[in-house]
Amino acid sequence: MADKDKNKEKLERLENFLKKVSNKIMVMSGKGGVGKSTVAANLAVFLSNRGYKVGLLDVDVHGPSIGTIMGIVWQRIYPSGEMLKPVLWSKNLKVVSVQFLLENPDDAIIWRGPIKIGIINQFLSDVDWGELDYLIIDSPPGTGDEPLTIAQTIPDCKALIVTTPQKLSLADVRKSLTFCKQVNIDVLGVIENMSGFVCPNCGTVHNIFKSGGGDELSKQYKIDFLGKIPIDPKIVEESDEGNLLDKYNGKVKEIMNEIVDKIINKLSKNNKGGESFMRIAIPMAQGELCAHFGHCEVFGIADVEDGKIVKEEYLTPPPHAPGVIPNWLAKQKVNVVLTGGMGPMAKNLMRQNGIEVITGVSGGTLRDVVEAYLNNKLVIGENSCDHEHGKGHAHKH
């Protein structure tokens, strides 16, 4: 009877905790070695740096690496009353990993399925996470006990798939997508990691291996392609020291910011209908959304009330110059911009003015694009504007 009461109490704690988490994201990969844990760690840090309350849970029981990646492998989880205290990375980010239970980080963990399932449930129900805006879950490669436990325990969890461009990795990603379909997990999108190599001298990205496989796969399965992260030797060196992308100024950091923008917007779309008023703008040429906001003839602006378009207007922007259009859009009280491409400087100015930006949007009329956004049917591709450092503007269409 006592055991039943304890199990009931633990289940209630779990349910209460999950109710306090606005968004749950499981980072998955079909195979190992694609940088999945690095993506999960950076996603958690970037979200927390924007002021969100974030929990990062490492459920890769046999190969935990979050502690190493974040430079906190020697930290420990301690009991506090009946609960466990997570490791505090910052005021906004709490971290839990099996690594924090080991006396020696090189110790092997030899556990069968039931024990693994038990420790994952304990990390969810017995840790003092508090209220979270995001819970990022780093799962091991494949479709075994750990991701299945998360899928069954957190039914509203979303999957974020990480791949590399090679055919072998893409073949394994298809298994992950099949897994998500079978267990009814929505897929947020695909990230293509290790996509090209950033030259340490000129900053140009060279495709030393195949590139673009993740984008093609996304189109095939009609899911969002969130971005391509190249290999940068400077970042590899920093990662070995436990320093993440937020400490590094460069192209890869901007790419990560764009990926985070897309994730935030995709998850917030489910709540758009509850907002009383929105003002959404898209750059247009010849009656449809154009590839880059700086090349537009007019801006189409839609007023949205209770999730429905109530007004459309078309305004001619001022001449394109650095900082002009973001400030002009802010004066028009626009709070969302949907565009094919936008450079990093303009995106930062938009953020500073409180304007959300979605890049990688393909053509369509103002009404078509805005309604797709409101109905969570907007398919997002790559940012069509790639401003190479030191080389002016190079627009990819």
Residue pairs with C-beta under 8 A, 6 or more apart in sequence:
10 121
10 125
10 126
11 125
13 125
13 126
14 121
14 124
14 125
14 153
17 124
17 125
17 129
18 24
18 124
18 154
20 129
20 130
20 131
20 132
21 55
21 129
21 131
21 132
21 133
21 134
21 135
22 132
22 133
22 134
23 133
23 134
23 135
23 158
23 267
24 134
24 135
24 137
24 154
24 156
24 157
24 158
25 43
25 134
25 135
25 136
25 137
25 157
25 158
25 159
25 160
25 188
25 263
26 137
26 139
26 147
26 150
26 151
26 154
26 157
26 158
26 159
26 160
26 185
27 36
27 37
27 39
27 40
27 43
27 136
27 137
27 138
27 139
27 160
27 162
28 36
28 139
28 147
28 159
28 160
28 161
28 162
28 176
28 179
28 180
29 36
29 141
29 161
29 162
29 163
29 169
29 172
29 173
29 176
30 141
30 142
30 161
30 163
30 169
30 171
30 172
30 173
30 174
30 175
30 176
31 141
31 142
31 168
31 169
31 172
32 63
32 140
32 141
33 164
34 141
34 162
34 163
34 164
34 169
34 193
34 194
35 162
35 164
35 193
35 194
35 229
36 138
36 139
36 141
36 162
36 193
37 58
37 60
37 65
37 66
37 69
37 138
38 69
38 193
38 239
39 160
39 162
39 191
39 193
39 229
40 56
40 66
40 136
40 137
40 138
41 56
41 66
41 69
41 70
41 138
41 244
42 244
42 245
42 246
42 256
43 136
43 160
43 256
43 259
43 260
43 263
44 54
44 55
44 56
44 93
44 95
44 134
44 136
45 70
45 89
45 93
45 244
45 245
45 246
46 245
46 246
46 256
46 257
46 260
47 54
47 133
47 134
47 136
47 260
47 264
48 54
48 89
48 90
48 92
48 93
49 92
49 246
50 260
51 92
52 92
52 133
52 134
53 92
53 130
53 131
53 132
53 133
53 134
54 92
54 93
54 94
54 132
54 133
54 134
54 135
54 136
55 86
55 93
55 94
55 95
55 96
55 129
55 132
55 134
55 135
55 136
56 66
56 89
56 93
56 94
56 95
56 96
56 136
56 138
57 95
57 96
57 97
57 123
57 124
57 135
57 136
57 137
57 138
58 64
58 65
58 66
58 67
58 95
58 96
58 97
58 98
58 99
58 138
59 120
59 123
59 137
59 138
59 139
59 140
59 146
59 147
59 149
59 150
60 66
60 98
60 138
60 139
60 140
60 146
61 98
61 109
61 111
61 116
61 119
61 120
61 140
61 146
62 108
62 109
62 111
62 140
63 140
64 97
64 98
64 99
64 109
65 99
66 95
66 97
66 99
66 138
67 73
67 74
67 75
67 87
67 95
67 97
67 99
67 100
67 105
68 99
68 105
68 242
69 239
69 242
69 244
70 89
70 95
70 242
70 244
71 241
71 242
71 243
72 87
72 89
72 95
72 242
73 99
73 105
74 105
75 87
75 95
75 100
76 87
76 100
76 101
77 84
77 85
77 86
77 87
77 96
77 100
77 101
77 127
78 84
78 85
79 85
80 128
82 126
83 126
83 127
83 128
84 96
84 122
84 126
84 127
84 128
85 127
85 128
86 94
86 95
86 96
86 127
86 128
86 129
87 94
87 95
87 96
87 97
87 100
88 94
88 95
89 95
94 129
94 130
96 123
96 127
98 109
98 119
99 105
102 109
111 119
113 145
116 145
116 146
116 149
117 145
117 149
120 146
120 149
120 150
120 153
121 149
121 153
124 153
124 154
129 135
137 150
137 154
137 157
139 146
139 147
139 150
140 146
140 147
141 172
142 172
142 175
143 175
143 176
143 179
147 179
148 183
150 157
151 157
151 183
151 184
151 185
152 183
155 184
157 185
158 185
158 186
158 187
158 188
158 267
159 176
159 180
159 185
159 186
159 187
159 188
160 187
160 188
160 189
160 191
160 226
160 263
161 173
161 176
161 177
161 187
161 189
161 190
161 191
162 190
162 191
162 193
163 169
163 170
163 172
163 173
163 190
163 191
163 192
163 193
163 213
163 214
163 217
164 192
164 193
164 194
164 195
164 209
165 192
165 194
165 195
165 209
165 210
165 211
165 212
165 213
165 214
166 209
166 210
166 213
167 210
167 213
169 213
170 213
170 214
170 217
173 190
173 214
173 217
174 217
177 187
177 221
177 223
179 185
180 186
180 187
187 221
187 223
188 224
188 226
188 263
188 266
188 267
189 218
189 223
189 224
189 225
189 226
189 262
189 263
189 266
189 380
190 214
190 217
190 218
190 223
190 224
190 225
190 226
191 214
191 226
191 227
191 228
191 229
191 259
192 211
192 212
192 213
192 214
192 215
192 225
192 227
192 228
192 229
193 229
194 209
194 229
194 230
194 231
195 207
195 211
195 212
195 214
195 228
195 229
195 230
196 205
196 206
196 207
196 208
196 209
196 211
196 228
196 230
196 231
197 205
197 206
197 207
197 208
197 230
197 231
197 232
198 204
198 205
198 230
198 231
198 232
198 233
198 234
198 250
198 251
198 252
199 205
199 206
200 232
200 233
200 234
202 390
203 250
203 251
203 388
203 389
203 390
204 388
204 391
205 230
205 251
211 228
212 228
214 225
214 228
215 225
215 228
215 381
215 382
218 224
218 225
218 381
219 225
222 379
224 262
224 266
224 379
224 380
224 381
225 360
225 380
225 381
225 382
226 259
226 262
226 263
226 380
227 255
227 258
227 259
227 262
227 382
227 383
228 255
228 382
229 252
229 255
229 256
229 259
230 251
230 252
230 255
232 248
232 250
232 251
232 252
234 248
234 250
235 245
235 248
235 250
235 252
238 244
238 247
238 248
245 252
245 253
245 256
246 253
250 389
251 389
254 344
254 347
257 344
257 347
258 347
258 359
258 383
261 347
261 356
261 357
261 358
261 359
262 358
262 359
262 360
262 380
264 356
265 336
265 356
265 358
266 376
266 380
269 373
269 374
269 376
269 378
270 376
272 278
272 304
272 307
272 373
272 374
273 306
273 307
273 374
274 307
275 304
275 307
276 305
276 306
277 303
277 304
277 305
278 303
278 304
278 305
278 335
278 336
279 301
279 302
279 303
279 304
279 332
279 333
279 334
279 335
279 336
280 301
280 302
280 304
280 334
280 335
280 336
280 337
280 338
280 370
280 373
281 299
281 300
281 301
281 302
281 329
281 332
281 334
281 336
281 337
281 338
282 289
282 299
282 300
282 337
282 338
282 339
282 361
282 366
282 369
282 370
283 289
283 290
283 292
283 293
283 294
283 295
283 296
283 299
283 337
283 339
283 340
284 290
284 296
284 297
284 298
284 299
284 300
284 314
284 366
285 295
285 296
285 297
286 297
287 365
288 363
288 364
288 365
289 300
289 338
289 339
289 340
289 361
289 362
289 363
289 364
289 365
289 366
289 369
290 296
290 297
290 340
290 363
291 340
291 341
291 384
291 385
291 395
291 397
292 339
292 340
292 341
292 342
292 384
292 385
292 395
293 325
293 337
293 339
293 340
293 341
293 342
293 346
294 320
294 325
294 342
294 343
294 346
295 320
296 317
297 316
298 314
298 315
298 316
298 317
299 314
299 315
299 316
299 317
299 329
299 332
300 312
300 313
300 314
300 365
300 366
301 312
301 313
301 314
301 315
301 332
301 334
301 366
302 309
302 311
302 312
302 366
302 367
302 370
303 309
303 310
303 311
303 312
304 310
304 370
304 374
307 374
308 374
309 367
309 370
309 371
309 374
312 366
312 367
314 366
315 332
317 324
317 325
317 328
318 324
318 325
318 328
322 345
323 345
323 346
323 349
325 346
326 346
326 349
326 350
326 352
326 353
326 355
327 349
327 353
329 337
329 350
329 353
329 355
330 353
330 354
330 355
334 355
335 354
335 355
335 356
336 355
336 356
336 357
336 358
336 373
337 350
337 355
337 356
337 357
337 358
338 358
338 361
338 369
338 370
338 373
338 378
339 357
339 358
339 359
339 361
340 359
340 360
340 361
340 362
340 363
340 383
340 384
340 385
340 397
341 359
341 360
341 383
341 384
341 385
341 386
341 395
341 396
342 350
342 357
342 359
342 383
342 385
343 385
343 387
343 393
344 387
345 387
347 357
347 359
350 356
350 357
351 357
358 373
358 378
358 380
359 380
359 383
359 384
359 385
360 380
360 381
360 382
360 383
360 384
361 369
361 378
361 380
361 381
362 379
362 381
364 372
369 378
372 378
372 379
382 396
384 395
384 396
384 397
385 393
385 395
385 396
386 394
386 395
386 396
387 393
387 394
388 394
